[in-house]
Amino acid sequence: PPATRATMPADWLGLFGADFLGRVRYRRTFQKPTGLDAGERVFLVVEGPRSRGRVELGRRPLGNVAEGAALRVDITERLEDHNTLEIEV
């Protein structure tokens, strides 16, 4: 399907229609959090989709998600000033 904006959480049915079967890539850009104290950590939590997916930060794999299984990753050391999170489902 063509690129579109989605407000998360989002359901494929509403975005692409009931007949859609295939892959979708969700992309989000964000800045590195400011004001973190020494020892503070930043975690990314991705809830499990109804299928399976791959999670990347800055084109580097963070892990996989599967139906009903969330992914929780400490991304503190991987953060850049400008970041791109991609989840392909």
Secondary structure, 3 states (H helix, E strand, C coil): CCCCCCCCCCCHHHHHCCCCCCCCEEEEEEECCCCCCCCCCCEEEECCCCCEEEEEECCEEEEEEECCECEEEECHHHCCCEEEEEEEC
